[in-house]
Amino acid sequence: MNTKQLKELCLSCAGATQTLHGAPSNILVYAVGGKTFAYFKTSAPEIWRFSFRVTPERFVELTGVPGVKPARYMGRFHWVTVVDVRQFPADYLAELVRASHQRALASLSKAKQQAALAPD
């Protein structure tokens, strides 16, 4: 899976929005109801590194995989960064992104969930 396909996957999640934040953070954020579930780094030297939230168990599993590391500043909250998404199994990455989206959605109040999932 390349970065374009991964961006499309993130946007295809129910209620997902995309926001580009410029300097100093330089990230492309995917959120649902205001809760971030994934982001890309958009500046050198970490351009197109992809981060998302996982369960504590998956965090331990994934940080042992070559090319995956704890996300900078967010690792303590069980976020991981995939250095090169093209080298990561596409089906597994899609599963992890959808799980991150579901975690973000589940953390919202019922009213916010309904608002985020309501058709525009």
N, C-alpha and C positions, 0 to 999 in steps of 0.2 A: 504494500500500500504506500502510495506517495503522499506528500503533504496536501496536494489538491484533493485527493480522494478522502483523506482524513478530515479536512475542513468540511467537505460535503457531508460526511457521516455525522460530524458534530452538529451541523445545522439541521440535519434530518431528524434529530431527537425532538420529541414533542415539547413545544414551547421554548425551544432554544433560541437564544439571541447571540449575536456576534458584535463585539466592541473592540476597536483598535485603540490602545492607549499608547501615546507617544512617550517621548523622553520624560522622566528618566527611566520609567519602567520598561517601555518598548515591548509590550506584549499584546497578543491578539487573544481576547478572552471569550470563552463560550460559557453562557450562564442560562439558568432557568429560574424565573421569578426573582432575579437579582442574586442568586447563589451560583457561584462559579463551579463548573464541573470539569473544565479543561482549559488549557491555554498553551499557545505557542510563544516562544521567545522570538522577537523579530529584529534583533540587532546582533552584530558580530560581537564576540566570537561564537556565540551560542545560537546563531540564527537557525530557526525551524526546529529547535529542540521542543519536544512536546511533553507536557506535564498533566497529570490527572490524579484524582484521589482514589485510593483503594482501601480495602479493609486491613486491619493490622496483620492478619495472617498473610494476605497477598503481599503486603509491604515487605515482610521478611523474605518471602519466596522471590519476589521480583528484584529486590536489591542484590540478590545473589546471581542474577543473570547478567552476562556481559552486555554492556551497552545500556544498562538501566541503573540509575542511581537515585538516592533520595533527592527530592526537589530542593533547591536552594531556598532557605528560609521557611519552607513549607513541609519539609521532611518530618518534623515532629508531629504534624497533623496527618501523617500517612499519605503524603503526596509523593509520587515518583516522577522522574524525568526519563524519557526515552531519547537517547542521544541521536539516533538515526532511525526514523520510523520505517524506512525502506528495508532495514535489516530485521525488523521485528515481525513475527507471524501475523498476517493481516486479520485472520479470523479471531485470534486471541486478543489482538488490540481492539477490534470492534466490540468484543464482549466486555473488555475492561472499560471502554468509553461508555457503553450503555449502562454498565453498573455504576459508574461515577455519576452519570446523569440521574439515575434512579435514586442514588444516595442524596444528591442535592435536592431533588424534587421532594423526597420523603422528609427532608428537614424543614420544609416550609409548612406553615399552618394550612389547614384545609381550605380556607378562603383564598390564600395566596396560590395554592396548588390549582384551584379551579380557575383563578384569574390567569395564571400562566398557561394553562392548557386550553383556555377559551379561544375559539377561532376569532381572528381579527375582523 
